[in-house]
Structures are given as C-alpha cells and as structure tokens.
Amino acid sequence: MSLLNSNSMSLFYWSEETISHFEFISSYLTKEQTIRKIELFVEIDCIPAEEETEDMLVQDLINVIYK
C-alpha cells in the first residue's frame, strides 16, 4: 500500500483517484465528516505495512487533503 512518496509531502503513496475523491468530498462535507470517511477508507481498504499503523495512514491522507 505505501511507499515513500518523494514527489509530495506525503509519507505514503496515494493514488490520484484516492486524493481526488477525498478532495471532492471535502468540498461539501465538514472536515470532521471527511476525516471519518478517511478513517473508514483506511480501515476497510488499506493494509498497513510492517511498521505502519492505520493511524499513520489516516493522518498522512488527512495532511494530503488539507495541505
């Protein structure tokens, strides 16, 4: 799931589709609602690597969306 992404401020690789999706929903949901959607996405669709946690992935994606 994740690799160091040297082209952005993200520690993980997120597909453009994922970023676009959450940027779009953040335009009509509150920040709290968007964060909950990100948490659910990570919980259901992401598999953290050995030294990663779901929280690390959530925080990274939040940082990407709300840069």
URTAWO-V642135 format. One record per residue. N is the residue number from 1. PHI is phi as a letter, one per 40 degrees, with the letter a starting at -180 (none if undefined). PSI is psi as a letter, one per 20 degrees, with the letter a starting at -180 (* if undefined). D_CENTER is the distance of its C-alpha to the mean C-alpha in whole Angstrom. Layout:
n=[N;N]
phi=[PHI;PHI]
psi=[PSI;PSI]
d_center=[D_CENTER;D_CENTER]
This chain:
n=[1;2;3;4;5;6;7;8;9;10;11;12;13;14;15;16;17;18;19;20;21;22;23;24;25;26;27;28;29;30;31;32;33;34;35;36;37;38;39;40;41;42;43;44;45;46;47;48;49;50;51;52;53;54;55;56;57;58;59;60;61;62;63;64;65;66;67]
phi=[none;b;a;c;b;c;c;a;c;c;c;b;c;b;c;d;c;c;c;c;d;c;c;c;c;c;c;b;b;c;c;c;c;c;c;c;c;c;d;c;d;c;c;c;b;b;b;c;c;d;b;b;b;d;c;c;c;d;c;c;c;d;c;c;c;b;c]
psi=[g;q;q;p;n;i;i;a;j;q;i;r;p;p;q;h;g;g;g;g;g;h;g;g;h;i;i;i;q;r;g;g;g;g;g;g;h;g;g;g;g;g;g;h;i;q;o;q;a;g;j;q;r;h;h;g;g;g;h;g;h;g;h;g;h;k;*]
d_center=[11;11;13;14;13;16;16;13;12;9;10;9;9;7;10;11;11;8;7;11;10;8;10;13;13;12;16;17;16;16;13;14;14;10;9;11;10;6;8;10;8;7;11;12;11;10;12;12;15;18;17;13;12;10;10;9;6;5;7;6;2;5;8;7;7;10;12]
